[in-house]
Amino acid sequence: MTKFLLSLHVLAAIVAIGPVTVAASMFPAVTRRDDRGSLPLLHRICRVYALLGVAVPVFGLATASSLGVLGDIWLIVSIVLTGLAAALLGLAILPAQQRIIAGTPFPPARLGMLTGVFNLLWAVVVVLMIIRPGSTTGA
């Protein structure tokens, strides 16, 4: 069962988080090029896949419980970073995209910075998931 849960967790991360990171990263550049037609599509991709991304921590917690690592510090740090990434996306990036689409000025460089931090948070989580400090697997 653990391998199945882990497979679902990794698959959900690839399918849900990947499109958000790509579309969110493209949004500031498309804004700078003043390609207004593409912005609603990129925003919709971010919104829809952010909702699908909820499956990632759900399967992750199920996997962690199955492995008996819920109290491990690497997992707790990963959960906190995931929460920060979700908050950044939901409270800053998506609203900024919405403002830009609505025609309200928002600096593309600032949106690019927010998106870069969002992507960096996910990169750190991925590294923690692979390295798992204190793991008994020898990784």
Backbone hydrogen bonds, N-H to C=O, Kabsch-Sander energy under -0.5 kcal/mol:
donor,donor_aa,acceptor,acceptor_aa,energy
5,L,1,M,-2.5
6,L,2,T,-2.8
7,S,3,K,-2.2
8,L,4,F,-2.3
9,H,5,L,-2.5
10,V,6,L,-2.6
11,L,7,S,-2.7
12,A,8,L,-2.7
13,A,9,H,-2.1
14,I,10,V,-2.3
15,V,11,L,-2.9
16,A,12,A,-2.7
17,I,12,A,-0.6
17,I,13,A,-1.2
18,G,13,A,-1.0
18,G,14,I,-0.6
20,V,16,A,-1.0
21,T,17,I,-2.5
22,V,18,G,-2.2
23,A,19,P,-2.8
24,A,20,V,-2.7
25,S,21,T,-1.6
26,M,22,V,-1.9
27,F,23,A,-1.6
29,A,25,S,-0.6
30,V,26,M,-2.5
31,T,27,F,-2.3
32,R,28,P,-2.3
33,R,29,A,-1.7
34,D,31,T,-1.3
35,D,30,V,-2.1
36,R,34,D,-1.3
38,S,35,D,-1.3
39,L,35,D,-0.8
42,L,38,S,-2.3
43,H,39,L,-2.6
44,R,40,P,-2.4
45,I,41,L,-2.5
46,C,42,L,-2.2
47,R,43,H,-2.6
48,V,44,R,-3.0
49,Y,45,I,-2.4
50,A,46,C,-1.6
51,L,47,R,-1.7
52,L,48,V,-2.0
53,G,49,Y,-1.7
54,V,51,L,-1.3
55,A,52,L,-1.9
56,V,53,G,-1.4
58,V,54,V,-1.4
59,F,55,A,-2.8
60,G,56,V,-2.4
61,L,57,P,-2.9
62,A,58,V,-1.9
63,T,59,F,-2.4
64,A,60,G,-2.8
65,S,61,L,-2.5
66,S,62,A,-2.1
67,L,63,T,-2.1
68,G,64,A,-1.1
69,V,64,A,-2.4
72,D,69,V,-1.9
75,L,72,D,-0.5
76,I,72,D,-2.1
77,V,73,I,-2.9
78,S,74,W,-1.9
79,I,75,L,-2.5
80,V,76,I,-2.4
81,L,77,V,-2.7
82,T,78,S,-2.4
83,G,79,I,-2.3
84,L,80,V,-2.4
85,A,81,L,-2.5
86,A,82,T,-2.5
87,A,83,G,-2.5
88,L,84,L,-2.7
89,L,85,A,-2.3
90,G,86,A,-2.9
91,L,87,A,-3.0
92,A,88,L,-1.5
93,I,88,L,-2.4
94,L,89,L,-2.8
96,A,92,A,-1.9
97,Q,93,I,-2.6
98,Q,94,L,-2.4
99,R,95,P,-2.4
100,I,96,A,-2.4
101,I,97,Q,-2.6
102,A,98,Q,-2.2
103,G,99,R,-0.5
103,G,100,I,-1.2
104,T,99,R,-2.4
111,L,107,P,-2.0
112,G,108,P,-2.7
113,M,109,A,-2.1
114,L,110,R,-2.5
115,T,111,L,-2.5
116,G,112,G,-2.2
117,V,113,M,-2.3
118,F,114,L,-2.3
119,N,115,T,-2.7
120,L,116,G,-2.3
121,L,117,V,-2.6
122,W,118,F,-1.8
123,A,119,N,-2.2
124,V,120,L,-2.4
125,V,121,L,-2.1
126,V,122,W,-2.4
127,V,123,A,-2.3
128,L,124,V,-2.7
129,M,125,V,-2.4
130,I,126,V,-1.8
131,I,127,V,-3.1
132,R,128,L,-2.3
135,S,132,R,-2.2
138,G,135,S,-0.5
